[in-house]
Amino acid sequence: MALYEHVVIARQDISPQQAEQMNEDMKALIEGQGGHIAKIEYWGLRNLTFRIKKNRKGHYSLLAIDAPAPAVKEMERQLSLNEDVLRYMTIRVEELDLELSPVLARRDRDRERRDDFGGDRPERGDRPERGERPERAERTGEEA
């Protein structure tokens, strides 16, 4: 069997649950024809670089597939008939990358950074705390 990476962009109007259900339907289709889905990543609702069918955003999903070519061909045929799908692309690869994709790895890294600092942005180096401002003479280096 051949190895593929498959990315799908679904319309912004559908819910995340519907996008996940579409992934599960693709998985059932592939497995029904003797293939195997090694990884499914739902990247969420993301901005598109340009409008596609009047949509500014889309639900992105990545699938790592180990399946025969006819199974992938049938999946692509089903996706082309689905009105909720804006775009899809399937690429044959030499080996499947089962690690976290760069999109999700960056999202997790940003989430960890926010958790470490307790807010949306990190504090500045040695900035004085609020209310602990030095007197004017100390700031300018003058004697009082």
N, C-alpha and C positions, 0 to 999 in steps of 0.2 A: 504494500500500500504506500501511497505517496503522502508526504507531509505538507501541510498548508497553514498559512496564517490568513485569517479572514477578518476584515473590518467592515462593520455595518454602521451606517448613519440613518437613524429613524427620525421622523418628523418631531418637532418640538411640542406639538399638540397632544401627543400621547403621554400617558403617565409613566413614571419609572417602572411600575409594576407591569405595564403592558410591554415595555421594552424588554424587561427580564423574561416575560412569557414568550416573546418572539425568540429570544435566545434559547429557551427550553424547547420550543418547537423545532428550531434548527438542529438542536442536539438530538431530539427524537428521530428526526428525519435521517440524519447521518448514521446514528446507531441502528436504525431500522434497515439500513442498506449495508451493514457490515463494517462501518467505520467506528471511530472513537474520537471523542472530544477530550483532549488532554487538559485544556484550560479555557475558562470563560471569564473575561474581565469586563465588567460594566463600568465605563469611564464616566458616566453621568451626562448631564446636559451641558454642552459646551458651545461656545460661539463658533460660527462658521466664518471662514475668511471672506467669503462672498455669499450672496443669497443663492439658495438652491430651491427652486419651485416656491418662491416667496417666503422662505424660512430663513431666519437669521441665526437660529440655534438648532442643535440636533442632539439626539441621544446616541452616544458612541459606544460600541461594543467591539471587543477583540476576542477571536476564537482561535485556538491552536487545534488543528484538525489532523488526524491520522486516518485517512479514508481512501477508498478507490475513487478514481476520476469520475465514474458515472454518478456516484453519490454526491460529489461536489457540484457536478453539472446540474443535477436535479435540485439541489439547494439553491443554486443561483437562479434557476428557472422559477422556483417558488418565490424568491425575493423580488424578481423582476415583475411578478404579478401583484405583489403586495403594495398597496397604495401608501402605506405608512413608511416605506423604505425610500429614503432620498438617494442614497448611493451605497454601493458595496464594492469591495475589491478583495480578490483572492489571489494570493501569491504562493507559488510553490517554493519551499525552502529545503535546505539540506538536512537541517535538524531543528527540532522544536525548542524554543526558548521558554522554559517553564518558570523562570524567575518572574518577579514582579516587573511589569512594563515600566519604562521611564515615566509615563504619564502618572501612573498610580504611585510610583516610588517618590516622585516630586511632591505629590499631594500629601503623602504620609510624612515626608520630611518637613514640609511646611506646617503640618498639623502638630508635629512633635515640637518644632521651634516655638509655636504659639503656646503650647502647653508648658514648656520650660520657662517662658517669661511671663506667663499668666495674662497675656493680652495679645492684641493683634500685631504689635511691633515691639522689638526689643528695646530695653532702656539704653540710654546713652551712657558711655563710659563712666566718668566720675562726676556727673552732673549732680549738684546739690539737691537734696530732697526738697519738696515743696515746703515753703515756710522757713527754710534754713538758709536764707540768703545772707551773705557776708555784708558787713557795713560798707558804705561807700568808700571810706578811707582805705579799708583793706583791699577793696577791689582795684583801686587805681594805684595803690602802692604809696599813697601820701600819708603823712603823719597828721593826726587829728589835732 
